[in-house]
Amino acid sequence: MSEEKSDYDKLKFQFENLKKDFDDLEKEINQGFDKVFVSSKNELYNYIAREIKNECDIQTLLDFLYDKKIINQKEFIEHRKNSRLFQSFKDENNNIYKFAEYFRNLENVPNLESNENPSKFVSISNLMIQRERFLYKKEKMLQRGFLEDSEEIKSLNEQIKEFNDLMKNHGDFDKREIKTEEYFLKKEEAEKIYDSFIIRKEEIIERIRVLPILNDKIHLEPENRSLYYEVISNFWFGNFNASICMLSIFIESFLKEIWYYKKKEHYKKDLENLINDCYTENFILEQEKKFLQKLREYVRNNYIHSNLHKIIQEIVVPAYIVDLTGKNKPQPTYLTAEKLPTLRSIVKTDMDKERARNLIIELIKVIESITTKNYEFQQKKDDPNK
């Protein structure tokens, strides 16, 4: 029996040694493949030479454009800082540096774990970057007058779909390592706040029903559409003050898009001048100008600069004088905000709710009128004969 056990121990020891040798060999092979990621030096050198030539062409072209005063160098540099297109190329460039850093580590750390290899992340990240470029190109083409159902836009949509499909094949392509979150509330406390919205379900549904949802008749760029939904979602959840303040931001962004679409230049002055200049350029009518200026002043003076006494100037509510000793019957009277200042805060929520709703409905009518006048493709939607 002891002899059988001894043979078993020997076999077990040999198996464990063999397994260890195999694991070591597999690790060395994987590291070897990592180190010869580029199949040949010739391929790498060709790639570097091509990149140098591309940069040379671009820099020479820019130098020519500067010298001929076709573009202003300072303006171009400022534009590039805020350009989404430039940022996408910068992100792609950063991914190449991640590769370079990895290969540097391979030289200095021979036992670098293979799961640190960024190749998968970089390739997927580049797909996302390229997809963003096509989305940017589509957005710009729509701004410049291309129709959503045009062949050019359809072609872009197909390419965007291809990128989406490629990224789906990679699974969780946007999964990143996330640091431990810093919490300010216990989970139970957060759940109570969430439950408070559920309890108010009927109230929220009613508020959703009383505001217009954007339809196809009103053309808004994605940024402005998003801002409008911030305006109305604040209203839905009872943040009436925030909803009114957001109107000013929405108007300014909307008019700047109209200005850029018509003039092909960015508007740099404040909202008051923007409204007046849009009127001067016949982008808006006099009645629309008056409404927008009045709304701008009302929101700025009362809500953005937070002046409760201007919002609610006078309040009179019925009340009773109560004798705490019980000797006299309650006497009817009236209370004003002067006598009880907290009345303003109590009444403000309901007043903001009504004002926010009225302002949003009136503004959307004006927005539809302005977009119809200025966007030719919207006119065609409204009138099929055009």
VOVEXLUM-122609 format. One record per residue (C-alpha): residue number from 0; z negated, x, y. Coordinates in nm, 3 decimals. Layout:
+-----+---------+---------+---------+
: seq :       z :       x :       y :
+-----+---------+---------+---------+
: NUM :       Z :       X :       Y :
...
+-----+---------+---------+---------+
! end
This chain:
+-----+---------+---------+---------+
: seq :       z :       x :       y :
+-----+---------+---------+---------+
:   0 :   0.000 :   0.000 :   0.000 :
:   1 :  -0.093 :   0.282 :   0.236 :
:   2 :   0.235 :   0.455 :   0.147 :
:   3 :   0.435 :   0.140 :   0.247 :
:   4 :   0.245 :   0.121 :   0.575 :
:   5 :   0.320 :   0.487 :   0.644 :
:   6 :   0.697 :   0.426 :   0.591 :
:   7 :   0.680 :   0.123 :   0.821 :
:   8 :   0.509 :   0.327 :   1.095 :
:   9 :   0.776 :   0.595 :   1.065 :
:  10 :   1.057 :   0.339 :   1.097 :
:  11 :   0.883 :   0.175 :   1.390 :
:  12 :   0.841 :   0.512 :   1.564 :
:  13 :   1.208 :   0.601 :   1.504 :
:  14 :   1.320 :   0.260 :   1.634 :
:  15 :   1.112 :   0.292 :   1.952 :
:  16 :   1.251 :   0.644 :   2.015 :
:  17 :   1.606 :   0.518 :   1.954 :
:  18 :   1.552 :   0.224 :   2.189 :
:  19 :   1.413 :   0.457 :   2.458 :
:  20 :   1.712 :   0.691 :   2.421 :
:  21 :   1.952 :   0.395 :   2.446 :
:  22 :   1.778 :   0.259 :   2.758 :
:  23 :   1.794 :   0.604 :   2.921 :
:  24 :   2.163 :   0.637 :   2.832 :
:  25 :   2.239 :   0.291 :   2.975 :
:  26 :   2.059 :   0.376 :   3.298 :
:  27 :   2.249 :   0.705 :   3.333 :
:  28 :   2.582 :   0.527 :   3.274 :
:  29 :   2.500 :   0.266 :   3.539 :
:  30 :   2.406 :   0.536 :   3.788 :
:  31 :   2.727 :   0.721 :   3.705 :
:  32 :   2.936 :   0.411 :   3.775 :
:  33 :   2.753 :   0.363 :   4.104 :
:  34 :   2.828 :   0.721 :   4.210 :
:  35 :   3.200 :   0.688 :   4.135 :
:  36 :   3.234 :   0.355 :   4.315 :
:  37 :   3.555 :   0.477 :   4.481 :
:  38 :   3.798 :   0.548 :   4.199 :
:  39 :   3.937 :   0.863 :   4.358 :
:  40 :   3.883 :   1.080 :   4.663 :
:  41 :   4.248 :   1.030 :   4.752 :
:  42 :   4.191 :   0.652 :   4.789 :
:  43 :   3.887 :   0.709 :   5.009 :
:  44 :   4.070 :   0.959 :   5.233 :
:  45 :   4.365 :   0.719 :   5.273 :
:  46 :   4.124 :   0.444 :   5.378 :
:  47 :   3.954 :   0.668 :   5.636 :
:  48 :   4.291 :   0.785 :   5.776 :
:  49 :   4.409 :   0.423 :   5.810 :
:  50 :   4.092 :   0.326 :   5.997 :
:  51 :   4.130 :   0.620 :   6.237 :
:  52 :   4.492 :   0.519 :   6.309 :
:  53 :   4.389 :   0.155 :   6.371 :
:  54 :   4.119 :   0.263 :   6.615 :
:  55 :   4.365 :   0.497 :   6.787 :
:  56 :   4.618 :   0.211 :   6.833 :
:  57 :   4.354 :  -0.024 :   6.974 :
:  58 :   4.207 :   0.230 :   7.214 :
:  59 :   4.553 :   0.339 :   7.334 :
:  60 :   4.651 :  -0.024 :   7.393 :
:  61 :   4.330 :  -0.090 :   7.588 :
:  62 :   4.385 :   0.222 :   7.795 :
:  63 :   4.737 :   0.100 :   7.880 :
:  64 :   4.610 :  -0.249 :   7.977 :
:  65 :   4.339 :  -0.098 :   8.200 :
:  66 :   4.583 :   0.140 :   8.373 :
:  67 :   4.838 :  -0.137 :   8.435 :
:  68 :   4.555 :  -0.357 :   8.571 :
:  69 :   4.653 :  -0.631 :   8.327 :
:  70 :   4.286 :  -0.665 :   8.233 :
:  71 :   3.974 :  -0.552 :   8.415 :
:  72 :   3.772 :  -0.304 :   8.209 :
:  73 :   3.430 :  -0.423 :   8.332 :
:  74 :   3.517 :  -0.788 :   8.274 :
:  75 :   3.644 :  -0.706 :   7.925 :
:  76 :   3.323 :  -0.520 :   7.836 :
:  77 :   3.111 :  -0.815 :   7.957 :
:  78 :   3.330 :  -1.060 :   7.766 :
:  79 :   3.298 :  -0.853 :   7.450 :
:  80 :   2.917 :  -0.856 :   7.471 :
:  81 :   2.910 :  -1.238 :   7.444 :
:  82 :   3.211 :  -1.281 :   7.217 :
:  83 :   3.151 :  -1.451 :   6.881 :
:  84 :   3.471 :  -1.291 :   6.756 :
:  85 :   3.353 :  -0.940 :   6.848 :
:  86 :   3.014 :  -1.011 :   6.689 :
:  87 :   3.181 :  -1.098 :   6.358 :
:  88 :   3.359 :  -0.759 :   6.348 :
:  89 :   3.033 :  -0.590 :   6.444 :
:  90 :   2.855 :  -0.764 :   6.153 :
:  91 :   3.128 :  -0.653 :   5.913 :
:  92 :   3.097 :  -0.298 :   6.041 :
:  93 :   2.720 :  -0.308 :   5.980 :
:  94 :   2.788 :  -0.400 :   5.617 :
:  95 :   2.992 :  -0.081 :   5.573 :
:  96 :   2.695 :   0.118 :   5.705 :
:  97 :   2.477 :  -0.049 :   5.441 :
:  98 :   2.714 :   0.086 :   5.176 :
:  99 :   2.700 :   0.433 :   5.329 :
: 100 :   2.320 :   0.425 :   5.334 :
: 101 :   2.312 :   0.326 :   4.968 :
: 102 :   2.534 :   0.617 :   4.863 :
: 103 :   2.321 :   0.858 :   5.067 :
: 104 :   2.019 :   0.732 :   4.874 :
: 105 :   2.199 :   0.790 :   4.543 :
: 106 :   2.230 :   1.158 :   4.627 :
: 107 :   1.862 :   1.198 :   4.717 :
: 108 :   1.698 :   0.949 :   4.477 :
: 109 :   1.845 :   0.994 :   4.127 :
: 110 :   1.642 :   0.707 :   3.978 :
: 111 :   1.741 :   0.449 :   4.240 :
: 112 :   1.720 :   0.104 :   4.078 :
: 113 :   2.057 :  -0.067 :   4.036 :
: 114 :   1.925 :  -0.395 :   4.181 :
: 115 :   1.914 :  -0.222 :   4.520 :
: 116 :   2.293 :  -0.192 :   4.512 :
: 117 :   2.412 :  -0.394 :   4.814 :
: 118 :   2.771 :  -0.437 :   4.692 :
: 119 :   2.727 :  -0.803 :   4.597 :
: 120 :   2.550 :  -0.891 :   4.920 :
: 121 :   2.806 :  -0.707 :   5.132 :
: 122 :   3.109 :  -0.869 :   4.967 :
: 123 :   2.960 :  -1.219 :   5.001 :
: 124 :   2.840 :  -1.149 :   5.353 :
: 125 :   3.193 :  -1.043 :   5.450 :
: 126 :   3.329 :  -1.371 :   5.315 :
: 127 :   3.089 :  -1.556 :   5.545 :
: 128 :   3.194 :  -1.339 :   5.840 :
: 129 :   3.565 :  -1.399 :   5.777 :
: 130 :   3.504 :  -1.772 :   5.735 :
: 131 :   3.328 :  -1.772 :   6.074 :
: 132 :   3.636 :  -1.611 :   6.230 :
: 133 :   3.859 :  -1.890 :   6.104 :
: 134 :   3.613 :  -2.153 :   6.233 :
: 135 :   3.616 :  -1.978 :   6.571 :
: 136 :   3.997 :  -1.968 :   6.572 :
: 137 :   4.014 :  -2.341 :   6.487 :
: 138 :   3.765 :  -2.427 :   6.764 :
: 139 :   3.970 :  -2.231 :   7.020 :
: 140 :   4.300 :  -2.386 :   6.909 :
: 141 :   4.156 :  -2.737 :   6.944 :
: 142 :   4.035 :  -2.646 :   7.293 :
: 143 :   4.387 :  -2.529 :   7.380 :
: 144 :   4.545 :  -2.862 :   7.282 :
: 145 :   4.629 :  -2.840 :   6.910 :
: 146 :   4.576 :  -3.171 :   6.731 :
: 147 :   4.338 :  -3.204 :   6.437 :
: 148 :   4.623 :  -3.327 :   6.215 :
: 149 :   4.871 :  -3.057 :   6.326 :
: 150 :   5.018 :  -2.821 :   6.065 :
: 151 :   4.848 :  -2.521 :   6.229 :
: 152 :   4.502 :  -2.676 :   6.207 :
: 153 :   4.565 :  -2.803 :   5.853 :
: 154 :   4.658 :  -2.448 :   5.749 :
: 155 :   4.333 :  -2.315 :   5.897 :
: 156 :   4.134 :  -2.588 :   5.718 :
: 157 :   4.288 :  -2.482 :   5.385 :
: 158 :   4.189 :  -2.120 :   5.446 :
: 159 :   3.836 :  -2.224 :   5.546 :
: 160 :   3.814 :  -2.428 :   5.223 :
: 161 :   3.921 :  -2.122 :   5.023 :
: 162 :   3.637 :  -1.921 :   5.176 :
: 163 :   3.392 :  -2.203 :   5.096 :
: 164 :   3.509 :  -2.213 :   4.733 :
: 165 :   3.483 :  -1.835 :   4.699 :
: 166 :   3.129 :  -1.836 :   4.834 :
: 167 :   3.026 :  -2.120 :   4.601 :
: 168 :   3.138 :  -1.911 :   4.305 :
: 169 :   2.877 :  -1.653 :   4.402 :
: 170 :   2.596 :  -1.907 :   4.378 :
: 171 :   2.316 :  -1.851 :   4.627 :
: 172 :   2.531 :  -1.643 :   4.860 :
: 173 :   2.297 :  -1.681 :   5.155 :
: 174 :   1.979 :  -1.600 :   4.967 :
: 175 :   1.777 :  -1.334 :   5.149 :
: 176 :   1.442 :  -1.173 :   5.106 :
: 177 :   1.201 :  -1.371 :   5.326 :
: 178 :   0.873 :  -1.234 :   5.450 :
: 179 :   0.555 :  -1.430 :   5.390 :
: 180 :   0.545 :  -1.720 :   5.635 :
: 181 :   0.271 :  -1.746 :   5.892 :
: 182 :   0.122 :  -2.097 :   5.875 :
: 183 :  -0.067 :  -2.266 :   6.155 :
: 184 :  -0.162 :  -2.581 :   5.962 :
: 185 :  -0.283 :  -2.650 :   5.612 :
: 186 :  -0.029 :  -2.824 :   5.390 :
: 187 :  -0.240 :  -3.142 :   5.380 :
: 188 :  -0.244 :  -3.156 :   5.761 :
: 189 :   0.133 :  -3.113 :   5.778 :
: 190 :   0.175 :  -3.390 :   5.518 :
: 191 :  -0.034 :  -3.625 :   5.733 :
: 192 :   0.194 :  -3.563 :   6.032 :
: 193 :   0.499 :  -3.626 :   5.811 :
: 194 :   0.343 :  -3.945 :   5.673 :
: 195 :   0.292 :  -4.069 :   6.028 :
: 196 :   0.672 :  -4.081 :   6.065 :
: 197 :   0.703 :  -4.278 :   5.741 :
: 198 :   0.449 :  -4.533 :   5.865 :
: 199 :   0.657 :  -4.576 :   6.182 :
: 200 :   0.978 :  -4.624 :   5.981 :
: 201 :   1.065 :  -4.970 :   6.120 :
: 202 :   0.990 :  -4.859 :   6.476 :
: 203 :   1.218 :  -4.553 :   6.441 :
: 204 :   1.497 :  -4.756 :   6.278 :
: 205 :   1.487 :  -4.999 :   6.571 :
: 206 :   1.522 :  -4.710 :   6.819 :
: 207 :   1.815 :  -4.568 :   6.621 :
: 208 :   1.994 :  -4.903 :   6.650 :
: 209 :   1.974 :  -4.927 :   7.030 :
: 210 :   2.169 :  -4.609 :   7.115 :
: 211 :   2.542 :  -4.538 :   7.067 :
: 212 :   2.659 :  -4.296 :   6.798 :
: 213 :   2.964 :  -4.093 :   6.897 :
: 214 :   3.295 :  -4.221 :   6.764 :
: 215 :   3.650 :  -4.082 :   6.743 :
: 216 :   3.734 :  -4.215 :   7.089 :
: 217 :   3.511 :  -3.955 :   7.252 :
: 218 :   3.617 :  -3.595 :   7.201 :
: 219 :   3.328 :  -3.349 :   7.230 :
: 220 :   3.328 :  -2.986 :   7.127 :
: 221 :   3.083 :  -2.910 :   6.841 :
: 222 :   2.825 :  -2.758 :   7.079 :
: 223 :   2.827 :  -3.067 :   7.302 :
: 224 :   2.820 :  -3.305 :   7.007 :
: 225 :   2.514 :  -3.120 :   6.881 :
: 226 :   2.347 :  -3.144 :   7.224 :
: 227 :   2.411 :  -3.519 :   7.236 :
: 228 :   2.243 :  -3.563 :   6.898 :
: 229 :   1.946 :  -3.366 :   7.027 :
: 230 :   1.927 :  -3.615 :   7.314 :
: 231 :   1.929 :  -3.924 :   7.092 :
: 232 :   1.720 :  -3.779 :   6.806 :
: 233 :   1.443 :  -3.707 :   7.056 :
: 234 :   1.466 :  -4.073 :   7.157 :
: 235 :   1.456 :  -4.186 :   6.793 :
: 236 :   1.130 :  -4.002 :   6.728 :
: 237 :   0.963 :  -4.111 :   7.051 :
: 238 :   1.013 :  -3.795 :   7.258 :
: 239 :   1.151 :  -3.991 :   7.554 :
: 240 :   1.060 :  -3.731 :   7.817 :
: 241 :   1.246 :  -3.458 :   7.621 :
: 242 :   1.542 :  -3.692 :   7.572 :
: 243 :   1.577 :  -3.741 :   7.949 :
: 244 :   1.543 :  -3.365 :   8.020 :
: 245 :   1.814 :  -3.289 :   7.761 :
: 246 :   2.059 :  -3.511 :   7.950 :
: 247 :   2.088 :  -3.251 :   8.226 :
: 248 :   2.169 :  -2.973 :   7.976 :
: 249 :   2.419 :  -3.196 :   7.798 :
: 250 :   2.602 :  -3.291 :   8.121 :
: 251 :   2.633 :  -2.929 :   8.234 :
: 252 :   2.763 :  -2.809 :   7.897 :
: 253 :   3.008 :  -3.101 :   7.877 :
: 254 :   3.155 :  -3.044 :   8.225 :
: 255 :   3.185 :  -2.669 :   8.164 :
: 256 :   3.392 :  -2.743 :   7.854 :
: 257 :   3.618 :  -2.976 :   8.057 :
: 258 :   3.650 :  -2.706 :   8.324 :
: 259 :   3.742 :  -2.439 :   8.067 :
: 260 :   3.991 :  -2.668 :   7.893 :
: 261 :   4.170 :  -2.748 :   8.220 :
: 262 :   4.136 :  -2.416 :   8.406 :
: 263 :   4.111 :  -2.161 :   8.121 :
: 264 :   3.817 :  -1.992 :   8.295 :
: 265 :   3.438 :  -2.001 :   8.265 :
: 266 :   3.246 :  -2.184 :   8.536 :
: 267 :   2.959 :  -1.977 :   8.680 :
: 268 :   2.793 :  -2.191 :   8.951 :
: 269 :   2.511 :  -2.445 :   8.915 :
: 270 :   2.540 :  -2.807 :   8.801 :
: 271 :   2.553 :  -2.956 :   9.151 :
: 272 :   2.856 :  -2.741 :   9.243 :
: 273 :   3.011 :  -2.800 :   8.901 :
: 274 :   3.010 :  -3.178 :   8.953 :
: 275 :   3.157 :  -3.146 :   9.304 :
: 276 :   3.424 :  -2.897 :   9.193 :
: 277 :   3.525 :  -3.118 :   8.898 :
: 278 :   3.575 :  -3.400 :   9.148 :
: 279 :   3.779 :  -3.174 :   9.379 :
: 280 :   4.003 :  -3.080 :   9.084 :
: 281 :   4.043 :  -3.451 :   8.994 :
: 282 :   3.871 :  -3.406 :   8.657 :
: 283 :   3.628 :  -3.686 :   8.748 :
: 284 :   3.650 :  -3.989 :   8.979 :
: 285 :   3.437 :  -4.043 :   9.289 :
: 286 :   3.228 :  -4.310 :   9.117 :
: 287 :   3.167 :  -4.076 :   8.823 :
: 288 :   3.072 :  -3.794 :   9.060 :
: 289 :   2.816 :  -4.018 :   9.234 :
: 290 :   2.665 :  -4.126 :   8.903 :
: 291 :   2.640 :  -3.769 :   8.768 :
: 292 :   2.489 :  -3.634 :   9.093 :
: 293 :   2.236 :  -3.916 :   9.103 :
: 294 :   2.144 :  -3.859 :   8.738 :
: 295 :   2.121 :  -3.481 :   8.796 :
: 296 :   1.884 :  -3.527 :   9.092 :
: 297 :   1.673 :  -3.785 :   8.913 :
: 298 :   1.625 :  -3.575 :   8.599 :
: 299 :   1.566 :  -3.250 :   8.792 :
: 300 :   1.326 :  -3.385 :   9.056 :
: 301 :   1.121 :  -3.609 :   8.830 :
: 302 :   1.135 :  -3.472 :   8.475 :
: 303 :   1.243 :  -3.107 :   8.467 :
: 304 :   1.009 :  -3.031 :   8.759 :
: 305 :   0.759 :  -3.280 :   8.610 :
: 306 :   0.645 :  -3.507 :   8.892 :
: 307 :   0.444 :  -3.792 :   8.744 :
: 308 :   0.371 :  -3.947 :   9.084 :
: 309 :   0.743 :  -3.977 :   9.159 :
: 310 :   0.821 :  -4.124 :   8.818 :
: 311 :   0.548 :  -4.385 :   8.848 :
: 312 :   0.467 :  -4.451 :   9.211 :
: 313 :   0.281 :  -4.781 :   9.192 :
: 314 :   0.110 :  -4.960 :   8.905 :
: 315 :  -0.079 :  -5.286 :   8.915 :
: 316 :  -0.230 :  -5.423 :   8.593 :
: 317 :  -0.464 :  -5.716 :   8.529 :
: 318 :  -0.821 :  -5.622 :   8.434 :
: 319 :  -1.176 :  -5.758 :   8.416 :
: 320 :  -1.499 :  -5.641 :   8.579 :
: 321 :  -1.761 :  -5.641 :   8.306 :
: 322 :  -2.133 :  -5.654 :   8.381 :
: 323 :  -2.288 :  -5.424 :   8.118 :
: 324 :  -2.628 :  -5.595 :   8.158 :
: 325 :  -2.473 :  -5.926 :   8.050 :
: 326 :  -2.614 :  -6.119 :   8.348 :
: 327 :  -2.271 :  -6.206 :   8.494 :
: 328 :  -1.949 :  -6.330 :   8.339 :
: 329 :  -1.645 :  -6.095 :   8.338 :
: 330 :  -1.455 :  -6.128 :   8.665 :
: 331 :  -1.070 :  -6.108 :   8.672 :
: 332 :  -0.924 :  -5.840 :   8.898 :
: 333 :  -0.637 :  -5.589 :   8.927 :
: 334 :  -0.630 :  -5.213 :   8.878 :
: 335 :  -0.399 :  -4.963 :   9.046 :
: 336 :  -0.313 :  -4.603 :   8.965 :
: 337 :  -0.498 :  -4.498 :   9.279 :
: 338 :  -0.824 :  -4.634 :   9.137 :
: 339 :  -0.753 :  -4.531 :   8.776 :
: 340 :  -0.511 :  -4.230 :   8.766 :
: 341 :  -0.488 :  -4.232 :   8.383 :
: 342 :  -0.288 :  -4.554 :   8.411 :
: 343 :   0.020 :  -4.347 :   8.498 :
: 344 :   0.001 :  -4.154 :   8.172 :
: 345 :  -0.060 :  -4.472 :   7.971 :
: 346 :   0.239 :  -4.655 :   8.121 :
: 347 :   0.476 :  -4.354 :   8.138 :
: 348 :   0.579 :  -4.357 :   7.769 :
: 349 :   0.709 :  -4.714 :   7.781 :
: 350 :   0.883 :  -4.654 :   8.114 :
: 351 :   1.046 :  -4.335 :   7.984 :
: 352 :   1.167 :  -4.521 :   7.674 :
: 353 :   1.348 :  -4.785 :   7.880 :
: 354 :   1.485 :  -4.534 :   8.132 :
: 355 :   1.607 :  -4.295 :   7.863 :
: 356 :   1.794 :  -4.573 :   7.683 :
: 357 :   1.961 :  -4.702 :   8.001 :
: 358 :   2.059 :  -4.352 :   8.118 :
: 359 :   2.208 :  -4.255 :   7.780 :
: 360 :   2.415 :  -4.574 :   7.749 :
: 361 :   2.550 :  -4.541 :   8.103 :
: 362 :   2.623 :  -4.170 :   8.058 :
: 363 :   2.821 :  -4.224 :   7.737 :
: 364 :   3.046 :  -4.473 :   7.918 :
: 365 :   3.115 :  -4.208 :   8.185 :
: 366 :   3.169 :  -3.936 :   7.921 :
: 367 :   3.426 :  -4.150 :   7.740 :
: 368 :   3.610 :  -4.217 :   8.066 :
: 369 :   3.617 :  -3.844 :   8.158 :
: 370 :   3.735 :  -3.726 :   7.815 :
: 371 :   4.009 :  -3.989 :   7.803 :
: 372 :   4.146 :  -3.874 :   8.139 :
: 373 :   4.135 :  -3.502 :   8.061 :
: 374 :   4.217 :  -3.462 :   7.691 :
: 375 :   4.580 :  -3.551 :   7.617 :
: 376 :   4.515 :  -3.573 :   7.243 :
: 377 :   4.243 :  -3.835 :   7.309 :
: 378 :   4.490 :  -4.040 :   7.513 :
: 379 :   4.727 :  -4.039 :   7.214 :
: 380 :   4.446 :  -4.163 :   6.990 :
: 381 :   4.377 :  -4.449 :   7.230 :
: 382 :   4.748 :  -4.530 :   7.274 :
: 383 :   4.963 :  -4.474 :   6.960 :
: 384 :   5.282 :  -4.522 :   7.167 :
: 385 :   5.217 :  -4.206 :   7.371 :
+-----+---------+---------+---------+
! end
